Every structure is written in C-alpha cells, then in structure tokens.
Amino acid sequence: MKWATRARVHVDRAASAWLIRRFIDPAADFIFITDPADVPSDATAFDMRGVELSHHQDRCTFETLLTRYDLTADPALEEIGHIIHEADLDDGLYDAPAAAGLDVLIRGLTLAGDDDQSTLAVTNRLFDGLYEYVRQQLLGRRPPA
C-alpha cells in the first residue's frame, strides 16, 4: 500500500513510518510530497494537516496511529509514543528523557541525508533498537553496558 507524508522527514514522520512498516503494513511504500493537494488517490496520507492520521487533540501522529490501529496493548510502543510525543511537541506531558537525544539524532540525519528514503533507512534501524531497548527495560532486564 502507498503511504504519503510531507517531505523533509522529522521525528514524528520517521517514527510513524517505522511503526507503519513494522506493525501495520510491512510492504508499505512511502512517498514524500511538498503539497498536500498532491497526495495520490491510492495513498493513505499521514502527518499532514486535515488528515485522519495526524496530530489530533494532544497527540502526535505516532500516538494517533497507535490508537487507530489498536497497538496500545504493547507497552513498549506506548512508551515510545511518549518519547516521540515529547521529541515532537516538547510540551512536558511525559517524562521522556530520551526525547531530546532522539530529536537531535533525527534532525542531524535529515541534515546529513540525501533524501527522505535514505533517512528512513537509517531511522528504521534506530527505532528497531529503541523498541528492543524499551521492551527489555519493561521486562525488568538490565540494559546492555
């Protein structure tokens, strides 16, 4: 399935793309646009004004996806949602110390990357690692030294 979002990937878009590919649509094909009017009719739009899968109420797009696709039962995804929320919205709603570092890393990747697809390739691995780290922590296991 095609998924469309704004160009110039940042933390919420990168995390949302990872969530889509990892838990919602493993065959997801992402396209990046500059004008929301350019979303193809066969694509599902996310992280854009006026679409279902975006910021709503006090939630970032990642949190909206968790709710919409019934992924809230996974405590690791819930915790990552808090981190993404704070990195994207910085409203102090959650105590998520990892948010600032994640924000810096993804901003840097965006600045250093050639295009949005290459940024997603790197951030996918980053989010795989974050998911496993959070999952192990929630299981009561010590993080690696």
C-alpha positions as CSV (number, residue, x, y, z in Angstrom):
1,M,0.0,0.0,0.0
2,K,1.1,3.6,-0.6
3,W,1.6,6.0,2.2
4,A,2.1,9.7,1.7
5,T,3.6,12.3,4.0
6,R,5.4,15.6,3.9
7,A,8.9,15.8,2.6
8,R,11.8,16.6,5.0
9,V,11.3,13.8,7.5
10,H,11.5,14.7,11.1
11,V,11.0,12.6,14.3
12,D,7.2,12.0,14.2
13,R,7.2,11.2,10.5
14,A,10.2,8.9,10.8
15,A,8.7,7.1,13.8
16,S,5.3,6.9,12.2
17,A,6.8,5.4,9.0
18,W,8.7,2.8,11.2
19,L,5.5,2.0,13.0
20,I,3.6,1.6,9.8
21,R,6.2,-0.7,8.2
22,R,6.9,-2.7,11.3
23,F,3.4,-3.2,12.8
24,I,0.8,-2.1,10.2
25,D,1.9,-2.6,6.6
26,P,5.2,-4.5,6.1
27,A,5.0,-3.8,2.4
28,A,4.5,0.0,2.9
29,D,5.7,2.2,0.0
30,F,6.3,5.8,1.2
31,I,6.1,8.8,-1.0
32,F,7.0,12.3,0.1
33,I,5.2,15.4,-1.1
34,T,5.5,19.1,-0.6
35,D,1.8,20.0,-1.2
36,P,-1.0,18.0,0.5
37,A,-3.0,18.5,-2.7
38,D,-0.5,16.2,-4.4
39,V,-1.4,13.1,-2.3
40,P,-2.4,10.4,-4.9
41,S,-5.9,8.9,-4.5
42,D,-4.4,5.5,-3.9
43,A,-2.2,6.6,-1.0
44,T,-3.0,6.9,2.7
45,A,-1.9,10.3,4.0
46,F,-0.2,10.7,7.4
47,D,1.3,13.5,9.4
48,M,-0.4,16.3,7.4
49,R,-2.9,18.9,8.3
50,G,-6.5,17.8,7.8
51,V,-6.0,14.1,7.5
52,E,-7.2,11.3,9.9
53,L,-3.7,10.0,10.7
54,S,-2.0,13.2,12.0
55,H,-2.0,15.3,15.1
56,H,-5.3,15.3,17.0
57,Q,-6.2,16.7,20.4
58,D,-3.0,16.5,22.3
59,R,-1.5,13.6,20.4
60,C,1.3,13.4,17.8
61,T,0.8,11.3,14.6
62,F,2.6,8.3,16.2
63,E,0.1,8.2,19.1
64,T,-2.8,8.6,16.6
65,L,-1.5,5.6,14.7
66,L,-1.2,3.5,17.9
67,T,-4.8,4.2,18.7
68,R,-6.2,3.9,15.2
69,Y,-4.6,0.5,14.6
70,D,-5.2,-0.8,18.1
71,L,-1.5,-1.1,19.1
72,T,-1.8,0.4,22.5
73,A,-1.7,-3.0,24.2
74,D,2.1,-3.1,23.6
75,P,3.7,-1.2,26.5
76,A,6.9,-0.7,24.6
77,L,5.1,1.1,21.8
78,E,3.2,3.1,24.4
79,E,6.5,4.2,25.9
80,I,8.0,5.0,22.5
81,G,4.8,7.1,21.9
82,H,5.7,9.1,24.9
83,I,9.2,9.7,23.7
84,I,8.0,10.7,20.2
85,H,5.4,13.0,21.7
86,E,8.0,14.8,23.7
87,A,10.5,15.0,20.9
88,D,7.9,16.3,18.5
89,L,5.7,18.5,20.7
90,D,8.0,19.3,23.7
91,D,5.0,20.1,25.9
92,G,6.2,18.4,29.1
93,L,3.3,16.0,29.2
94,Y,5.6,12.9,29.6
95,D,8.8,12.4,31.5
96,A,10.8,11.1,28.5
97,P,14.5,12.0,28.8
98,A,15.3,10.1,25.6
99,A,13.2,12.6,23.6
100,A,15.9,15.3,23.4
101,G,18.6,12.9,22.1
102,L,16.3,11.3,19.6
103,D,15.2,14.7,18.3
104,V,18.9,15.7,17.8
105,L,19.8,12.5,16.1
106,I,17.0,12.6,13.6
107,R,17.5,16.3,12.9
108,G,21.1,15.6,12.2
109,L,20.2,12.6,9.9
110,T,17.8,14.9,8.0
111,L,20.6,17.5,7.6
112,A,23.2,14.9,6.5
113,G,20.9,12.7,4.3
114,D,20.5,13.0,0.6
115,D,16.8,12.2,0.6
116,D,13.9,11.1,2.8
117,Q,14.1,7.5,1.7
118,S,17.7,7.2,2.9
119,T,16.8,9.0,6.2
120,L,14.1,6.4,6.8
121,A,16.5,3.5,6.1
122,V,18.7,4.8,9.0
123,T,15.8,5.7,11.3
124,N,14.2,2.3,10.9
125,R,17.3,0.7,12.5
126,L,17.3,3.4,15.2
127,F,13.6,2.7,16.1
128,D,14.2,-1.1,16.0
129,G,16.9,-0.5,18.6
130,L,14.8,1.8,20.6
131,Y,11.9,-0.7,20.6
132,E,14.1,-3.5,21.8
133,Y,15.8,-1.4,24.5
134,V,12.4,-0.2,25.8
135,R,11.0,-3.7,25.6
136,Q,13.9,-5.2,27.6
137,Q,13.7,-2.5,30.2
138,L,10.0,-3.1,30.7
139,L,10.7,-6.8,31.1
140,G,13.0,-5.8,34.0
141,R,16.2,-6.7,32.2
142,R,19.3,-4.6,32.6
143,P,20.2,-2.6,29.5
144,P,23.5,-3.6,27.9
145,A,26.6,-2.0,29.5
